[in-house]
Amino acid sequence: MTDRTIQTINPFTEEKLQSYPLMSDEQMLEALQTCHEAFLSWRLKPVEERAQIIARIGEELTASKEKFAKLMTDEVGKLLKDSRDEIDLCAGICAYTAKKGPEVLADEERELQDGRSGIITYSPIGVIYGIQPWNFPAYQAVRYSIANLMAGNGVLLKHAANCTGSGMMLRDIYERAGLPKGLFTVITIDHDQSDKLIEHALVRGVTMTGSAKGGSVVARKAGEFLKKSVMELGSNDAYLVLEDADIDVAVKYCVAGRIYNNGQTCVNAKRFVVSDAVYDAFVEGYVKAMDAIRTGDPAEDGTGLGPMARDDLRETLDEQVQKSVAKGAKIACGGKTPDGKGYFYPATVLTDVSPGQPAYDDELFGPVASVIRAKDDEDAMRIANDSRFGLGGGIFCKDEKHAVELAKKHFDTGMIFINHFSLAAPEMPFGGVKNSGYGREHGGFGMMEFVNAKAIALPA
């Protein structure tokens, strides 16, 4: 970003893609006012009518998949096949929301103890401001915006600078599908302007996906002005490999879980907590599989790992690796920034990971795996919870019933995947605990975060 201009750069070629002017304060407030005025009409439309447009957005996303996927790969370096999968997920979110929205948002009737009757209606509250990251240029924006549009709200999007083009394309797709112009508005503003926007009376809620540090700043500003917020923040998700785990299955999914989206996902598998009885077997298989992954052109079929999204992110990751090694971690494979063009970092495995190292304590946002030895299964569960984060996690265990019990009663995190790795499903709540944030999206929950549950009482 330069002085009042956003510049997008291809992380594979390091070539400039596009420049976008930043808005003035006047333009920002005009966009907010336009969104609010569009909301005033949208909120009165029947939920069934809103659902029809949401469904058409999903169809338009599918029709635009190849063009959109290529743009995302160009802007942030994700594998083209992952970009296509992302569009499919977004289309699925639209389909689910259109189908379930009218049911989730329907009025409820209740009989009161004193003989009166009551109605609970879920009213939209206004313009919801979303601050979103670059790692899933379509999905991050779709996840909160579709739920809020279904609920009847207006939506502003401040997207990450390096995927500004993706935000603009999403807006165009929404409007081609029939969404009223201005109801979903992309704003290009800086951090100081963002604070002013949060303060404005027409902004009724704030949602953010990003780092815990950034989330703390935004949540503090929202709280200062008594705005409800939803925070989906970072994590260092633990995947447990227990004594009776199928090692081949564990290795397969722990590799996929670490390098998916070039390792740049809040809910990636990051810490691998392995019971001592199977530690050597897991490490042998895991290091061999990770060492075999090769970097390359993210648009080419067969590439295992694309570049990281920005050079500064790669530098930060390498610093975390080197600090961990200085404090006792060992590099089993990878761990060295390559020469040449493109912001590449190799698939890396760190062993001898322990508290006090960034690889144990912090989030490593890139293709670096932290392997931690546990004395036994009970110790593995303790280590998994020994984190200030709690977004996702996994358990590899042949006794599925036991794994479910651990997940339900002992795993202090928001989402648990048993004997596999996954990211999100439209049908299931998405969100975390502790420093990974608060609030839920997906599964109908996102539609209820920014509505007024209004109680209407009738006489007996």
Secondary structure, 3 states (H helix, E strand, C coil): CECCEEEEECCCCCCEEEEEECCCHHHHHHHHHHHHHHHHHHCCCCHHHHHHHHHHHHHHHHHCHHHHHHHHHHHHCCCHHHHHHHHHHHHHHHHHHHHHHHHHCCCEEEECCCCCEEEEEEEECCEEEEECCCCCCCHHHHHHHHHHHHHCCEEEEECCHHHHHHHHHHHHHHHHCCCCCCCEEECCCCHHHHHHHHHCCCEEEEEEECCHHHHHHHHHHHHHCCCEEEEECCCCCEEEECCCCCHHHHHHHHHHHHHHHHHCCCCCCCEEEEEHHHHHHHHHHHHHHHHCCCECCCCCCCCCECCCCCHHHHHHHHHHHHHHHHCCCEEEECCCCCCCCCCCCCCEEEECCCCCCHHHHCCCCCCEEEEEEECCHHHHHHHHHCCCCCCCEEEECCCHHHHHHHHHHCCCCCCCEECCCCCCCCCCCECCCHHHEECCECCCHHHHHCEEEEEEEECC
